[in-house]
Structures are given as structure tokens and as C-alpha cells.
């Protein structure tokens, strides 16, 4: 399972995630880069940014969950 971190979260939370799943970081990337990274992610974790628009989500074929910290 792969989780995409799209915003900063507490380091302890990142450590806990990494113990259970593959974690990829997409903090501050362009929309194009986010689309590329989200295409094979099972989950996305974010705070207030980025906005996951319809354009981005239509490329998230494997996405099962969006978590908001």
C-alpha cells in the first residue's frame, strides 16, 4: 500500500505511517507532478493544501482513502 503525503504532518505520524506502508512525499509539487504521483497511490494525506480537484482525482485510479490531518 502506498500513501502520498501532500502536506507537512507531524514527524511522529510520518514515522508511524512508514512502519506500515510505503510513503511518498509530494509537498509543494506542481499539479502535473501531483497527478503523476497520485496515479498509483492508495491513499493521500493532506492538511489544507493542495486542493484535490476533479482534474487531479480523475488520475487517482487506485485511490481508496483521503486523510486530512
C-alpha positions as CSV (number, residue, x, y, z in Angstrom):
1,X,0.0,0.0,0.0
2,X,1.3,3.4,-0.9
3,X,0.4,6.7,0.8
4,X,1.1,10.1,-0.7
5,X,1.9,12.9,1.8
6,X,0.7,16.0,0.1
7,X,1.4,18.4,3.0
8,X,3.5,18.5,6.2
9,X,2.3,16.4,9.0
10,X,3.9,15.7,12.4
11,X,7.2,13.7,12.2
12,X,5.8,11.1,14.6
13,X,2.9,10.5,12.3
14,X,5.2,10.1,9.3
15,X,7.3,7.5,11.3
16,X,4.1,5.5,12.2
17,X,3.0,5.5,8.6
18,X,6.4,4.3,7.3
19,X,6.2,1.4,9.7
20,X,3.0,0.1,8.0
21,X,3.0,1.4,4.4
22,X,5.2,2.8,1.6
23,X,5.3,6.6,2.0
24,X,5.9,9.1,-0.9
25,X,6.2,12.8,-0.4
26,X,4.5,15.3,-2.8
27,X,4.8,18.5,-0.7
28,X,4.9,21.7,-2.8
29,X,4.9,20.0,-6.2
30,X,3.1,21.3,-9.3
31,X,-0.3,20.0,-10.3
32,X,1.4,18.0,-13.1
33,X,3.7,16.3,-10.6
34,X,0.9,15.6,-8.2
35,X,-1.1,14.0,-11.0
36,X,1.9,11.7,-11.8
37,X,2.4,10.8,-8.1
38,X,-1.2,10.2,-7.2
39,X,-1.8,7.8,-10.2
40,X,-0.5,4.8,-8.2
41,X,-1.3,5.9,-4.6
42,X,-3.7,4.0,-2.4
43,X,-4.1,6.9,0.0
44,X,-3.4,10.6,0.2
45,X,-2.8,12.5,3.4
46,X,-3.0,16.3,3.5
47,X,-4.0,19.3,5.6
48,X,-5.3,22.4,3.9
49,X,-3.2,22.2,0.7
50,X,-3.3,21.1,-2.0
51,X,-6.8,21.2,-3.2
52,X,-7.6,17.8,-4.8
53,X,-9.5,18.9,-7.8
54,X,-11.6,16.8,-10.1
55,X,-8.7,17.0,-12.6
56,X,-6.3,15.5,-10.1
57,X,-8.7,12.9,-8.7
58,X,-9.6,11.5,-12.1
59,X,-6.0,10.3,-12.4
60,X,-6.1,8.6,-9.0
61,X,-7.3,5.2,-10.2
62,X,-6.1,3.2,-7.1
63,X,-7.1,5.8,-4.5
64,X,-9.0,4.3,-1.6
65,X,-8.8,7.0,1.1
66,X,-8.1,10.6,1.6
67,X,-7.0,11.5,5.1
68,X,-7.0,15.0,6.5
69,X,-4.6,15.9,9.3
